[in-house]
Amino acid sequence: RIPRTFTSRFLPNLARIFVDSFIPASARVRNGPLAGLLPDILIASGRITAPYSVAARQASQNHDRAASTFTVQIQHPRIPETLFDVIITPRHDFPSGTCPSNVFLTHGALNDVTLASIAAAKDTWAHQFGRL
């Protein structure tokens, strides 16, 4: 888990990216919560993680690597979609139904609910909610 800092609590994402743009991305990754890590794939979730995901992607592009870090953002980051390779977010974040090609829409929040778990819950709770 990435620790919350003063800037992550009080500055909106775009302002943080603007402020962070004065510090080379490679330095931010070298000294920040992702220090020393330049993964091949980075999966992040929520707006708080978005600037760190962008920084890792930018830093990996600045190093002698065959490929940059492939970034997957879960939930809409509320910053430009072009900063990520893939965004997976609920359909309600794009009510018009049109979205960039790197955005994949889900019917709701990602979860581990299956038909089997629903059937098991139905049996468990039938005595409480059977009349409904």
NUGUKOL-668622 format. One record per residue (C-alpha): residue number from 1; x, y, z; residue in one letter. Coordinates in pm, 1 decimal. Layout:
BEGIN
NUM; X; Y; Z; A
...
This chain:
BEGIN
1; 0.0; 0.0; 0.0; R
2; 131.3; 343.2; -91.8; I
3; 148.7; 576.7; 209.7; P
4; -58.5; 892.5; 189.6; R
5; 145.8; 1210.2; 186.7; T
6; 55.5; 1575.6; 223.6; F
7; 30.5; 1616.4; -154.3; T
8; -177.5; 1300.7; -203.2; S
9; -429.5; 1424.3; 52.1; R
10; -460.8; 1789.1; -39.1; F
11; -373.9; 1840.6; -404.1; L
12; -592.7; 1713.8; -687.4; P
13; -432.1; 1466.5; -926.5; N
14; -362.4; 1711.8; -1207.7; L
15; -196.3; 1955.7; -968.1; A
16; 23.4; 1675.6; -830.4; R
17; 128.0; 1574.5; -1180.2; I
18; 204.9; 1940.2; -1258.1; F
19; 415.0; 1978.3; -941.1; V
20; 582.6; 1642.0; -998.1; D
21; 663.6; 1736.0; -1358.6; S
22; 944.2; 1956.2; -1226.4; F
23; 1113.3; 1648.4; -1081.2; I
24; 1244.8; 1396.5; -1335.9; P
25; 1028.4; 1083.0; -1332.3; A
26; 1335.3; 864.8; -1282.6; S
27; 1420.6; 1057.5; -964.0; A
28; 1065.6; 1026.6; -831.7; R
29; 1071.0; 649.9; -877.2; V
30; 1426.6; 622.3; -740.5; R
31; 1333.2; 815.3; -424.6; N
32; 958.2; 762.4; -384.6; G
33; 736.1; 474.1; -275.3; P
34; 825.4; 281.1; -591.9; L
35; 1199.7; 322.1; -530.7; A
36; 1407.4; 79.1; -732.3; G
37; 1107.6; -86.6; -894.3; L
38; 1040.0; -59.0; -1262.5; L
39; 798.1; -344.6; -1326.6; P
40; 697.4; -476.9; -1667.3; D
41; 330.0; -447.0; -1569.6; I
42; 184.1; -215.0; -1306.6; L
43; -178.2; -257.8; -1198.5; I
44; -306.1; 26.3; -981.8; A
45; -649.5; 113.1; -847.8; S
46; -803.2; 445.3; -753.8; G
47; -716.9; 810.3; -805.5; R
48; -452.2; 821.9; -531.5; I
49; -235.0; 569.8; -719.4; T
50; -265.4; 738.0; -1060.2; A
51; 32.0; 979.9; -1029.0; P
52; 256.2; 695.7; -909.3; Y
53; 149.0; 480.0; -1201.5; S
54; 220.2; 762.8; -1445.3; V
55; 560.3; 827.3; -1281.6; A
56; 658.7; 460.5; -1309.2; A
57; 557.6; 450.7; -1674.7; R
58; 750.7; 769.4; -1753.4; Q
59; 1056.5; 654.8; -1557.7; A
60; 1062.5; 320.1; -1735.4; S
61; 1054.8; 498.7; -2071.2; Q
62; 1360.4; 699.2; -1965.1; N
63; 1570.8; 391.9; -1880.2; H
64; 1758.1; 157.2; -2113.1; D
65; 1480.3; -98.5; -2132.5; R
66; 1335.9; -292.7; -2420.9; A
67; 983.4; -182.7; -2323.0; A
68; 826.4; 61.3; -2082.8; S
69; 609.8; -36.3; -1788.0; T
70; 262.0; -135.0; -1910.9; F
71; 15.4; 45.2; -1686.7; T
72; -335.5; -77.7; -1605.3; V
73; -550.8; 158.7; -1401.7; Q
74; -858.2; 19.6; -1226.5; I
75; -1128.2; 287.3; -1178.2; Q
76; -1123.6; 613.0; -1368.4; H
77; -816.2; 813.7; -1259.7; P
78; -977.3; 1152.2; -1338.9; R
79; -669.6; 1256.4; -1535.5; I
80; -611.3; 1216.0; -1911.0; P
81; -665.2; 857.4; -2025.5; E
82; -365.5; 882.8; -2259.0; T
83; -131.4; 864.9; -1958.1; L
84; -218.5; 492.4; -1915.7; F
85; -198.3; 189.8; -2140.2; D
86; -531.3; 47.4; -2019.5; V
87; -806.9; 175.6; -1791.9; I
88; -1074.0; -59.2; -1657.5; I
89; -1363.5; 132.7; -1511.7; T
90; -1739.2; 104.6; -1453.6; P
91; -1966.0; 211.5; -1738.2; R
92; -2110.8; 497.1; -1528.7; H
93; -1779.3; 683.9; -1563.4; D
94; -1859.3; 726.1; -1935.3; F
95; -2237.7; 780.2; -1942.7; P
96; -2230.4; 875.5; -2311.4; S
97; -2095.6; 528.9; -2390.1; G
98; -1809.9; 670.0; -2595.4; T
99; -1463.1; 633.8; -2452.7; C
100; -1102.4; 614.1; -2573.8; P
101; -982.1; 285.3; -2721.8; S
102; -764.5; 209.3; -2417.7; N
103; -1065.0; 218.4; -2180.8; V
104; -1256.7; -100.5; -2102.9; F
105; -1595.8; -57.3; -1939.8; L
106; -1743.4; -295.3; -1682.7; T
107; -2106.3; -322.3; -1571.3; H
108; -2011.1; -240.9; -1212.2; G
109; -1722.7; -253.8; -971.9; A
110; -1480.0; -541.2; -1017.6; L
111; -1552.1; -812.1; -763.0; N
112; -1529.7; -1185.3; -703.7; D
113; -1904.0; -1254.0; -701.0; V
114; -1991.2; -1566.7; -899.8; T
115; -2314.0; -1750.3; -970.1; L
116; -2199.0; -2017.2; -722.2; A
117; -2142.1; -1760.5; -444.4; S
118; -2484.4; -1606.8; -511.1; I
119; -2647.8; -1951.7; -492.5; A
120; -2467.0; -2025.1; -163.9; A
121; -2574.0; -1690.3; -18.8; A
122; -2931.1; -1753.8; -127.8; K
123; -2936.5; -2078.3; 72.2; D
124; -2767.4; -1913.4; 370.8; T
125; -3006.9; -1619.0; 387.7; W
126; -3330.9; -1781.8; 267.9; A
127; -3477.6; -1793.8; 620.0; H
128; -3421.3; -1416.9; 663.6; Q
129; -3519.2; -1288.7; 321.0; F
130; -3724.5; -1572.5; 172.1; G
131; -4046.9; -1370.4; 187.4; R
132; -3900.9; -1087.3; -17.7; L
